[in-house]
Amino acid sequence: MQHLYRICLREGATTSAGFWQAIRNPYEIHAMVWRIFSDGSKKKRDFIYRLDLQERSPLIYAVSKADPVDLEGIWHVEQKDYQPTLKAGQRLGFSLRVNPIRTKRDEQGHQSRHDVVMDAKTLLEQSGCPPAARPPESVLVQREGYSWLASRCEKLGFSAEEGAVRADGYRRHQFGKRNGKKNVVISTIDFTGVLTVTDPDRFEETLYTGVGPAKSFGCGLLLVRPL
């Protein structure tokens, strides 16, 4: 049985400056959420999550089979069974944060991943389009973000019309790992809007396993609500 969790800090749980500094780093956020769902042991990730900040306080949404373990004694956990009743043609409001990338091969056959917004900017520059004629970033985020999502909808078990989806909140995150290796860079886009369930079985699996890459860093959790 999958469960949906809403996890927030207990009132007055921490006043540590180090804690607030840590949650500004996606790698440290990943480690913090991992401690909640791994009970301190090493295991394969079996949860997806999203972290938002509300008045500087972390709010975590997660889907997991495993129960969270509050090793640090600072979390308030709300839980409910997550077995939604779905049917084809059902319309749902949704919220989704993703890491939107495309994989390309160069002439030597080497693969590389490209942030869809930065890739669009690069292609415009290479085409010779003058800066004054290029669309603003918000237009690129909407266009490229929706295109990325739409290309995956069928496999994910839903459809979403462009006029019913808003793509914004584009951010690039760069951070170092504790082992001092090369910095990691990921980008995120936030989607909100209305979708239509086309394949209930596939869509249920999407709710449990998420959308796109970078799930370890809080991407991919599809949150839905009835309309």
Stockholm file with secondary structure:
# STOCKHOLM 1.0

chainA/1-227         MQHLYRICLREGATTSAGFWQAIRNPYEIHAMVWRIFSDGSKKKRDFIYRLDLQERSPLIYAVSKADPVDLEGIWHVEQKDYQPTLKAGQRLGFSLRVNPIRTKRDEQGHQSRHDVVMDAKTLLEQSGCPPAARPPESVLVQREGYSWLASRCEKLGFSAEEGAVRADGYRRHQFGKRNGKKNVVISTIDFTGVLTVTDPDRFEETLYTGVGPAKSFGCGLLLVRPL
#=GR chainA/1-227 SS CCEEEEEEECTTCCCCHHHHHHTTSHHHHHHHHHHHHHTTSCCCCCEEEEEEEETTEEEEEEEESSCCCCTTSCEEEEEEECCCCCCTTCEEEEEEEECCEEEEECTTCCEEEEEHHHHHHHHHHHTTCCGGGSCCHHHHHHHHHHHHHHTTHHHHTEECCGGGEEEEEEEEEEECCTTCCSCEEEEEEEEEEEEEESCHHHHHHHHHHCSSSCGGGTCCCEEEEEC
#=GC SS_cons         CCEEEEEEECTTCCCCHHHHHHTTSHHHHHHHHHHHHHTTSCCCCCEEEEEEEETTEEEEEEEESSCCCCTTSCEEEEEEECCCCCCTTCEEEEEEEECCEEEEECTTCCEEEEEHHHHHHHHHHHTTCCGGGSCCHHHHHHHHHHHHHHTTHHHHTEECCGGGEEEEEEEEEEECCTTCCSCEEEEEEEEEEEEEESCHHHHHHHHHHCSSSCGGGTCCCEEEEEC
//
